[in-house]
């Protein structure tokens, strides 16, 4: 979304991800004004008014910059929320974080 907006000059309607396995439905961050046009069918909480949409995009930009800075300094530790790997995570053998 940031590439479209900042580099290409196109106003994005949103960004979505599609699960590659399982029964989960596509989710995303979508502008509410596009709900009836081309982005129908997502969860109600995926649609945000323009202010909330751009706040989320800017939060993502800030978080990405902070993570990139950590990586640049050599800090690549895995840091799950709360310090423990959640039960639903299937990647715990790879990161070796204690399961909750």
C-alpha positions as CSV (number, residue, x, y, z in Angstrom):
1,X,0.0,0.0,0.0
2,X,2.9,2.4,0.8
3,X,4.6,1.6,-2.5
4,X,1.4,2.4,-4.4
5,X,0.8,5.6,-2.4
6,X,4.3,7.0,-2.0
7,X,6.2,5.8,-5.1
8,X,3.6,5.2,-7.8
9,X,1.0,7.9,-6.8
10,X,-2.0,5.6,-6.7
11,X,-4.4,5.7,-3.8
12,X,-4.8,2.1,-2.5
13,X,-8.2,0.7,-1.6
14,X,-6.5,-1.6,0.8
15,X,-4.3,-4.6,1.3
16,X,-5.3,-8.2,1.9
17,X,-3.7,-11.5,2.6
18,X,-5.0,-14.9,1.6
19,X,-4.2,-17.9,3.8
20,X,-2.5,-20.6,1.8
21,X,-3.9,-23.5,3.9
22,X,-6.7,-24.3,6.2
23,X,-10.2,-22.9,6.5
24,X,-9.2,-19.3,7.3
25,X,-10.8,-16.6,5.2
26,X,-8.9,-13.7,3.5
27,X,-8.4,-10.7,5.8
28,X,-7.0,-7.3,5.4
29,X,-6.9,-3.6,5.9
30,X,-9.5,-2.0,3.6
31,X,-10.9,1.5,3.1
32,X,-14.6,1.5,4.0
33,X,-15.5,3.7,0.9
34,X,-14.6,0.7,-1.3
35,X,-16.7,-1.8,0.4
36,X,-19.5,-1.8,-2.1
37,X,-17.4,-1.4,-5.2
38,X,-14.7,-4.0,-5.4
39,X,-13.8,-5.1,-1.9
40,X,-17.1,-6.7,-0.7
41,X,-17.0,-9.9,1.3
42,X,-14.4,-9.3,4.0
43,X,-14.9,-9.2,7.7
44,X,-16.7,-6.0,9.0
45,X,-13.6,-5.1,11.1
46,X,-11.4,-5.2,8.0
47,X,-13.1,-2.0,6.7
48,X,-11.9,1.3,8.2
49,X,-12.7,5.0,7.5
50,X,-9.9,6.9,5.9
51,X,-8.5,8.3,9.1
52,X,-8.3,5.0,10.8
53,X,-7.0,3.3,7.6
54,X,-4.1,5.7,7.2
55,X,-3.4,5.6,11.0
56,X,-2.9,1.8,10.7
57,X,-0.8,2.2,7.6
58,X,1.5,4.7,9.4
59,X,1.7,2.4,12.5
60,X,2.8,-0.4,10.2
61,X,5.4,1.9,8.6
62,X,6.7,2.9,12.1
63,X,6.9,-0.8,13.2
64,X,8.6,-1.9,10.0
65,X,11.3,0.9,10.4
66,X,11.8,-0.1,14.1
67,X,12.2,-3.8,13.2
68,X,14.6,-3.0,10.3
69,X,16.7,-0.9,12.7
70,X,16.9,-3.8,15.1
71,X,18.0,-6.1,12.3
72,X,20.6,-3.6,11.2
73,X,22.1,-3.6,14.7
74,X,22.3,-7.4,14.7
75,X,19.2,-7.9,16.9
76,X,17.4,-10.8,15.3
77,X,15.9,-12.4,18.4
78,X,12.3,-13.8,18.2
79,X,10.1,-11.8,20.5
80,X,6.5,-13.1,20.7
81,X,3.9,-11.2,22.5
82,X,4.1,-12.0,26.2
83,X,7.4,-13.9,25.8
84,X,5.8,-17.3,25.1
85,X,4.8,-18.9,21.8
86,X,1.0,-19.1,21.5
87,X,-0.6,-22.6,21.3
88,X,-1.9,-22.0,17.8
89,X,1.6,-21.3,16.3
90,X,3.0,-24.2,14.3
91,X,6.4,-22.7,13.9
92,X,7.6,-23.2,17.5
93,X,10.1,-26.0,16.6
94,X,11.9,-23.6,14.3
95,X,12.2,-20.6,16.7
96,X,12.5,-22.7,19.9
97,X,10.5,-20.2,22.0
98,X,8.8,-21.9,25.0
99,X,5.2,-22.6,24.2
100,X,2.5,-20.9,26.4
